[in-house]
Amino acid sequence: MSTTALLLIVVAAIALLLFLVIKIRLHAFLALLLVSMFTGMASGMDLEPLLKSVEEGMGSILGFVAIIIGLGAIFGQILEATGGAEALAREMIRRFGLERSEWAMTLIGFLLSIPIFLDVAFIILVPLVYSLSRTAGKSTLFYGIPLLAGLAVTHAFIPPTPGPVAVAEIVGAPLGWVIIFGAIAGIPAAILAGPVFGRYISKKIHLEPPVPESVAPQEEEEEDHGNLLHLVVAVILLPLLLIIVRTTLELLISNGTLADAQWAQVLIFIGHPFSALIIATLVAAYFLGTRRGFTRKQLLELANKALGPAGLIILVTGAGGVFKQILVDSGIGASIAELMADSAIPTLLLAWLLAVIIRVTQGSATVAMITAAGMVVPLLNMMNPNDIQRSLVVIAIAAGASLMSHVNDSGFWLVNKYLYMTEKQTLQSWTVMVSIISVVGLGMVLLLGLFFW
């Protein structure tokens, strides 16, 4: 089959995906499976090998991603239910002071979105936005945008959140490097999209917080807030630090700087994402759960509750792996890779553009990330980039999938509802904010690419 015909099949497949998700309102899991099978049959694959590719595509990605997302969900649920998330937020506001609290909100969002899904973290913390707005007499956007910027950056750029974990597995990038480059690209993006843009847009759009249900102040229980703050921060950063230590040791051993000693192998084992998240989850369960009065039965119920929404994300991610596998096994991927290789567009910019197109048209950042990753993989296999370069591709895709959240994205309506905005105001604030994150993230990735590509 000609390259032109194969490209038309890909275009038709993406159009079908958009139609099923947007018009038919079919769940992304089913839509991706149907589109994957359509792509395989249209490209001439025999039915039996096609089904085998579906099985292999699902299994190859979920063997890693399902464990990471499952553990991360339990970890985040413990942090949420035990009050650790809210305690961290209130203590950091106390330390930063009201005059710098918008910076505190960005940092809070950045930290809490590591273990807790963005929408859940926002719902937990939006009362704090209301409270700060009433106290300071400022628009809720002055505090809400910085919080959302921190949440959105980590949600898109830094594992173990589902999006970057899935893309890293699809393109073969180590999570350690993804965390490092995600932080390097994400911090300036969070600053510009958060406190800087939040200060500007809050002057243009003044939103009053909702009237509280009870005006009577509630006294907080006496507690060592400082110790709790340190504990929560340590629990959140623990898995990231373990993974980064593993990545650093592997780099030092590979270039001969460090001998391949037994102690190094132990640390490398502990720093594997599986081990790191298991350790972090158990530490959180004990210090934030058991030590603070939660029974084993209650912790078990929290784990069961966490795995419900995690299961949906796991299935969608697996279906994205199926699409990637069909592209590879059908030969479409190789044809696309050859065409991309001849293109004058840099690989990192191309990865960003693919994610942007899918994100803007169908809304889901996760679907955009895993679909774009599946399309880029054949090109990467042809180029054979190193781990650092593959990690930059992950961040480029994550940045692209952050652009232009609008009316087809559930996040748009979540922010619209909880900050009591009109659709126009949400476009002017939330949509512009995530677009700043996307563009700044791309700029940082291209800058890093000058040194590592």
Buried (B, 14 or more C-beta within 10 A) or exposed (E): BEBEEBBEBBEBBBEBBBBBBBEEEBBBBBBBBBBBBBBBBBBEBEEEEBEBBBEBBBBBBBEBBBBBBBBBBBBBBBBBBBBBBBBBBBBBBBEBEEEEBBBBBBBBBBBBBBBBBBBBBBBBBBBBBBBBBBEBEBBBBBBBBBBBBBBBBBBBBBBBBBBBBBBBBBBBBBBBBBBBBBBBBBBBBBBBBBBBBBBEBBEEBEBEBBEEEEEEEEEEEEEEBEEBBEBBBEBBBBBBBBBBBBBBBBBBBEEEEBEEEEEBEEBBEBBBBEBBBBBBBEBBBBBBBBEBEBEEEBBEBBBEBBBEBBBEBBBBBBBBBBBBBBBBBBBBBBBBBBBBEEEEEEBBBBBBBBBBBBBBBBBBBBBBBBBBBBBBBBBBBBEEBEBBBBBBBBBBBBBBBBBBBBEBBEBBBBBBEBBEBEEEBBBBBBBBBBBBBBBBBBBBBBEBBEEBB
